[in-house]
Amino acid sequence: MVGAGAVGLWCACALAEAGLRVTVLERRHPGAGASWGNAGWVVPSHSVPLAHPGALWRGLRWLLDPESPLYVPLRLEGRLWSWLWQFRRFSTHAHVRRTVPLLVRLQRRSVDLYGQLAARGLEFGWQRAGSLSAFVDAREYRGFLEEVDLLRQAGVAAEVLDGPSAQGREPLLQPGLAGAVYFPEDGHLDPAALVAALAQRALQLGAEVQTGAEVRLRAEGRKVSVETPAWRAQPQLVVVAAGVWSAPLLRGVGVRLPVLPAKGYSITLDGRPGPRCPVMLTEARVAVTPLRGPDGSPRLRLAGTLELGVWESEPASRRVAAIRKAAGRYLQVEAQGGEVWAGLRPCTPDGLPVVGRPRGLDNLLVATGHGTLGISLAPATGELVAQLATGEDPEEARLLHPDRFGPR
Ligand SMILES: Cc1cc2nc3c(=O)[nH]c(=O)nc-3n(C[C@H](O)[C@H](O)[C@H](O)COP(=O)(O)OP(=O)(O)OC[C@H]3O[C@@H](n4cnc5c(N)ncnc54)[C@H](O)[C@@H]3O)c2cc1C
């Protein structure tokens, strides 16, 4: 197992539960990547993929606004342009119709699996309080109701609220909003606590977790070998779940995946009471999560921004300021101060993760590309990986196959 983020650790637990002997290799420490300071949403309601009709035009408009939630560095880099070209191809109604039911199914399975993990007594702030998508703009709100219809057709429950009813449900909302939609099935958790709980569970199940083990892969015929600074081996199965770094790692064995980083930020404010349930500040694409500190005191997290193709994780002050400003437009909260964090989401152009065995290499399995939904999809991914590793052929995994983007 390469990578101890939420995806790698869920895979490790599922593989160990299936009776396999598992070693997790992590170059830094569990949660060193995107799985640490994210918003912690587990949301069947967020099952419309990033690639959908209108996404490109909205993206182009956002590129002209320095305070927008999107940034794409327009440099001459083949990988970025090829990704954007594929994203354009996937931004169709047909793709959305095909994808929504699959993502809803996987996220619902994850909700169940998080419930089961919490029932084992592991503490990671799991709550099923639902989520609220709030709007300041009446046109955007009306447009979103079409998305709600699609979600309802896939079985997602939704409560459509006008401005005053939204404020009745969440008194911290600013007066005068255009409206909101409440999704009662959604859950949320504290991602750093989740990573710690999963690492503990993996150890309980007999897995070994080696930190400080930077992995390189080598292809020898149809087999992949693993190299760390300390040793080299050819395991029966190598599962690569190294988040966005899976793409450069796999290139070493000839597997090319269109996975690009989408950098995002979070600001964690201690001692600040939050809303009753997570709130999406929809036009600003900022997720607001109520959390608790280790002593049980209230903690509020604001998370947002998508900087596509940016590999470094230094926070940019302009983006952080835009997130704070958005919070004040929708919520009666004080958003100054706090701890700023940035992470790289591993994004595919079709908005679906990559889970499966690339053709031509017998002992390799890949689990990456979870984009904005890695926490939401990690438990279901772990289950799929364990099924594939033990010779099953789950239907979902066929749709997530690493070779679906064409010849390597
Ligand atoms: C601001 C923000 C908010 C988000 N909010 C949500 C949310 O609310 N809900 C949701 O579902 N998703 C959310 N996401 C997305 C989610 O965080 C990611 O999809 C998810 O964390 C990806 O998990 P992962 O395990 O694949 O990768 P990572 O967590 O990045 O883990 C990869 C691990 O692999 C290790 N690694 C890399 N290369 C090597 C190597 N060569 N050898 C050994 N180890 C290696 C890294 O050190 C790292 O620990 C958010 C992301 C951001 C940035």
The ligand as an SDF file (V2000), in Angstrom:
LIG
                    3D

 53 58  0  0  0  0  0  0  0  0999 V2000
   -9.5430   22.5950    0.8790 C   0  0  0  0  0  0  0  0  0  0  0  0
  -10.0020   21.1890    0.6250 C   0  0  0  0  0  0  0  0  0  0  0  0
  -11.2450   20.7910    1.0780 C   0  0  0  0  0  0  0  0  0  0  0  0
  -11.7100   19.5010    0.8240 C   0  0  0  0  0  0  0  0  0  0  0  0
  -12.9160   19.1080    1.3380 N   0  0  0  0  0  0  0  0  0  0  0  0
  -13.3660   17.8370    1.1190 C   0  0  0  0  0  0  0  0  0  0  0  0
  -14.5870   17.3940    1.6810 C   0  0  0  0  0  0  0  0  0  0  0  0
  -15.2520   18.1270    2.4040 O   0  0  0  0  0  0  0  0  0  0  0  0
  -15.0060   16.1180    1.4040 N   0  0  0  0  0  0  0  0  0  0  0  0
  -14.2860   15.2900    0.5990 C   0  0  0  0  0  0  0  0  0  0  0  0
  -14.7460   14.1710    0.3460 O   0  0  0  0  0  0  0  0  0  0  0  0
  -13.1040   15.6780    0.0730 N   0  0  0  0  0  0  0  0  0  0  0  0
  -12.6190   16.9260    0.3230 C   0  0  0  0  0  0  0  0  0  0  0  0
  -11.4290   17.3230   -0.2030 N   0  0  0  0  0  0  0  0  0  0  0  0
  -10.6870   16.3900   -1.0630 C   0  0  0  0  0  0  0  0  0  0  0  0
   -9.9330   15.3650   -0.2240 C   0  0  0  0  0  0  0  0  0  0  0  0
   -9.1740   16.0420    0.7600 O   0  0  0  0  0  0  0  0  0  0  0  0
   -9.0230   14.5240   -1.1100 C   0  0  0  0  0  0  0  0  0  0  0  0
   -9.7380   14.0170   -2.2190 O   0  0  0  0  0  0  0  0  0  0  0  0
   -8.4760   13.3370   -0.3190 C   0  0  0  0  0  0  0  0  0  0  0  0
   -7.8860   13.7720    0.8730 O   0  0  0  0  0  0  0  0  0  0  0  0
   -7.4660   12.5480   -1.1470 C   0  0  0  0  0  0  0  0  0  0  0  0
   -7.0200   11.5050   -0.3120 O   0  0  0  0  0  0  0  0  0  0  0  0
   -5.8400   10.5510   -0.7740 P   0  0  0  0  0  0  0  0  0  0  0  0
   -5.6340    9.5790    0.3120 O   0  0  0  0  0  0  0  0  0  0  0  0
   -6.0940   10.0690   -2.1550 O   0  0  0  0  0  0  0  0  0  0  0  0
   -4.5620   11.5280   -0.9170 O   0  0  0  0  0  0  0  0  0  0  0  0
   -3.7070   12.2720    0.1850 P   0  0  0  0  0  0  0  0  0  0  0  0
   -4.4540   12.5670    1.4060 O   0  0  0  0  0  0  0  0  0  0  0  0
   -3.0290   13.4130   -0.5030 O   0  0  0  0  0  0  0  0  0  0  0  0
   -2.6260   11.1800    0.6050 O   0  0  0  0  0  0  0  0  0  0  0  0
   -1.5850   10.7430   -0.2220 C   0  0  0  0  0  0  0  0  0  0  0  0
   -0.4490   10.2870    0.6790 C   0  0  0  0  0  0  0  0  0  0  0  0
    0.5490    9.6550   -0.1160 O   0  0  0  0  0  0  0  0  0  0  0  0
    1.8030   10.0120    0.3700 C   0  0  0  0  0  0  0  0  0  0  0  0
    2.7740    9.8180   -0.7220 N   0  0  0  0  0  0  0  0  0  0  0  0
    2.8540   10.5080   -1.8880 C   0  0  0  0  0  0  0  0  0  0  0  0
    3.8620   10.0390   -2.6430 N   0  0  0  0  0  0  0  0  0  0  0  0
    4.4200    9.0240   -1.9590 C   0  0  0  0  0  0  0  0  0  0  0  0
    5.5140    8.1540   -2.2250 C   0  0  0  0  0  0  0  0  0  0  0  0
    6.2200    8.2140   -3.3690 N   0  0  0  0  0  0  0  0  0  0  0  0
    5.8290    7.2240   -1.2800 N   0  0  0  0  0  0  0  0  0  0  0  0
    5.1320    7.1120   -0.1150 C   0  0  0  0  0  0  0  0  0  0  0  0
    4.1020    7.9420    0.1820 N   0  0  0  0  0  0  0  0  0  0  0  0
    3.7530    8.8820   -0.7330 C   0  0  0  0  0  0  0  0  0  0  0  0
    1.6390   11.4620    0.7810 C   0  0  0  0  0  0  0  0  0  0  0  0
    2.6310   11.8730    1.7090 O   0  0  0  0  0  0  0  0  0  0  0  0
    0.2530   11.4560    1.3800 C   0  0  0  0  0  0  0  0  0  0  0  0
    0.2560   11.2160    2.7720 O   0  0  0  0  0  0  0  0  0  0  0  0
  -10.9130   18.6000    0.0710 C   0  0  0  0  0  0  0  0  0  0  0  0
   -9.6480   18.9920   -0.3450 C   0  0  0  0  0  0  0  0  0  0  0  0
   -9.1700   20.2640   -0.0700 C   0  0  0  0  0  0  0  0  0  0  0  0
   -7.8000   20.6580   -0.5280 C   0  0  0  0  0  0  0  0  0  0  0  0
  1  2  1  0
  2  3  1  0
  2 52  2  0
  3  4  2  0
  4  5  1  0
  4 50  1  0
  5  6  2  0
  6  7  1  0
  6 13  1  0
  7  8  2  0
  7  9  1  0
  9 10  1  0
 10 11  2  0
 10 12  1  0
 12 13  2  0
 13 14  1  0
 14 15  1  0
 14 50  1  0
 15 16  1  0
 16 17  1  0
 16 18  1  0
 18 19  1  0
 18 20  1  0
 20 21  1  0
 20 22  1  0
 22 23  1  0
 23 24  1  0
 24 25  2  0
 24 26  1  0
 24 27  1  0
 27 28  1  0
 28 29  2  0
 28 30  1  0
 28 31  1  0
 31 32  1  0
 32 33  1  0
 33 34  1  0
 33 48  1  0
 34 35  1  0
 35 36  1  0
 35 46  1  0
 36 37  1  0
 36 45  1  0
 37 38  2  0
 38 39  1  0
 39 40  1  0
 39 45  2  0
 40 41  1  0
 40 42  2  0
 42 43  1  0
 43 44  2  0
 44 45  1  0
 46 47  1  0
 46 48  1  0
 48 49  1  0
 50 51  2  0
 51 52  1  0
 52 53  1  0
M  END
$$$$
